[in-house]
């Protein structure tokens, strides 16, 4: 299935959150990051532009639809919480919002996703501690519901 939905407005956020139940009873299954950087045949380093920094995140939940992919382009920051003592990776309710002037440069507006609806961008930091939240900050977001056949093969 290649039916991508762009998230560009508050209504788009509401549609995604409604379509996937606010990510209730879901978990991150996998992540795939493409940086856009590479070394050519002559040994020169190429870095790509902002939009070439793409993070795809596959989620599954206990409800229908089961599997969804979020694709963040222009990835600005990410904090991934892995194994945490006395915690499970269950997402009860996610956070998704636009923020203006959160980071310097263009665009002035970014989108932020977190695995907790209590996420506060003003209190986020990258210090090493537990419990920790997973969050993603990017220039743009699109999403699609995945066919169950394609995810069972991975």
C-alpha positions in Angstrom: 0.0 0.0 0.0 1.4 3.4 -1.0 -1.3 5.7 0.2 0.8 8.4 2.0 -0.9 11.0 4.1 1.0 14.3 4.6 0.8 16.0 8.0 0.7 19.7 7.3 -2.1 21.0 9.5 -3.7 20.5 12.9 -6.5 18.6 11.1 -3.9 16.3 9.6 -2.5 15.6 13.1 -6.1 14.9 14.4 -6.7 12.6 11.5 -3.5 10.5 12.1 -4.1 10.4 15.9 -7.8 9.3 15.3 -6.9 6.7 12.6 -4.3 5.1 14.9 -6.1 5.5 18.3 -3.6 8.0 19.6 -1.0 5.2 19.4 -2.7 3.5 22.4 -1.4 0.0 23.1 1.3 0.3 20.4 5.0 -0.2 20.2 7.9 0.8 17.9 8.8 -2.3 15.8 11.6 -0.9 13.8 13.4 2.2 12.6 15.3 2.9 9.3 17.4 6.0 8.9 18.8 7.4 5.6 21.3 10.2 6.0 21.8 11.2 2.4 25.6 11.2 3.0 27.9 9.0 1.0 31.5 8.8 -0.3 31.8 8.7 -4.1 34.3 6.7 -6.2 36.9 9.4 -5.9 36.8 9.5 -2.1 34.8 12.8 -1.9 32.3 13.1 0.9 28.7 14.2 0.0 26.4 15.3 2.7 22.9 15.6 1.2 20.4 18.2 2.0 18.0 18.5 4.9 15.2 16.5 3.2 17.5 13.6 2.5 17.7 12.9 6.3 14.8 10.5 6.5 13.6 8.4 9.4 11.0 5.7 8.9 9.4 4.2 12.0 7.1 1.1 11.9 4.6 0.8 14.7 2.2 -2.0 15.6 -0.7 -2.0 18.0 -3.2 -4.4 19.4 -6.1 -2.9 17.4 -6.9 -2.3 13.8 -5.2 -1.0 11.8 -2.3 -3.0 13.3 0.7 -1.6 11.4 1.5 1.9 10.5 4.6 3.7 9.1 5.6 7.3 10.0 8.2 8.8 7.8 10.0 11.9 9.1 11.9 14.0 6.5 14.4 16.7 7.4 15.2 14.8 10.6 16.5 17.4 13.1 16.8 15.4 16.3 15.9 12.1 17.8 16.1 10.5 21.2 15.5 6.7 21.2 14.9 5.1 24.6 15.8 1.4 24.3 15.7 -1.2 27.1 14.9 0.4 30.5 14.9 -1.4 33.8 11.4 -1.9 35.1 9.7 -0.4 32.0 8.2 -1.9 28.9 8.1 -0.3 25.4 4.3 0.0 25.4 3.0 3.3 24.2 -0.2 4.3 26.0 -0.8 7.6 24.2 1.6 9.5 22.0 2.3 13.2 21.6 2.3 14.9 18.1 2.4 18.7 17.6 3.9 21.5 15.5 6.3 23.9 17.2 7.5 27.2 15.9 11.0 28.4 16.4 12.0 25.4 18.5 15.3 25.1 16.6 17.3 27.7 14.6 17.2 27.8 10.8 14.6 26.8 8.3 11.9 25.8 8.4 10.8 27.8 11.4 8.1 25.2 12.2 8.9 21.6 13.0 6.8 18.6 14.0 7.5 16.7 17.2 6.4 13.1 18.0 6.9 11.4 21.4 5.9 8.1 22.9 4.2 9.8 25.8 1.3 12.3 25.7 2.9 14.1 28.7 5.9 15.1 26.6 7.1 18.7 27.2 9.6 20.0 24.7 10.7 22.6 27.2 11.7 19.9 29.7 13.4 17.5 27.2 17.1 16.9 27.4 19.6 14.3 26.2 20.9 13.4 29.6 21.4 9.7 30.3 18.7 8.7 32.8 15.7 6.4 33.2 12.9 6.5 32.7 13.4 8.3 29.3 11.1 9.2 26.5 11.6 8.6 22.8 11.0 11.7 20.7 11.5 12.8 17.1 11.8 16.3 15.7 11.7 16.8 12.0 10.8 19.3 9.3 8.0 17.2 7.9 5.9 14.0 8.5 3.9 11.7 6.3 2.3 8.3 7.2 0.6 5.3 5.8 -1.1 2.1 6.9 1.0 -0.9 5.9 -0.3 -4.1 4.4 0.1 -6.9 6.9 1.7 -9.1 4.3 4.6 -6.6 3.8 5.4 -6.4 7.5 5.3 -10.1 8.2 8.1 -10.6 5.7 10.6 -8.4 7.6 
